[in-house]
């Protein structure tokens, strides 16, 4: 027997569609939900595909749910905040940036090519 999903619950959803404004998902109780682009990440989201793909199973926080229309407002970034809150402080230590012998020359050489290709994802770099 399953319990009714309520605002504040953490559930695993399956991404069923992606639009420029967010990602659609189905909840375990077959309610449809939307993760609006503003609820994907705390950082700038140029492309929702950079964070989720159709078929992905992700944990989200239920912000609001309408049981009559079977629609929910979901947040992926709330899960990132939840994880960050419980990280140990030591994990935030960062090593200093060390300049290589070539300096920034390799980046300067590649920049025109990247601009010409129109890079949109970090993986392309």
Buried (B, 14 or more C-beta within 10 A) or exposed (E): EEEEBEEEBEBEBBBBEBEEEBBBBBBEBEBBBBBBBEBBBEEEBEEBBBBBEEEBEBEBBBBEBEEEEBBBBBBBBBBBEEEEEEEEEEEEEEEEEEEEEEEEEEEEEEEEEEEEEEBEEEEEE
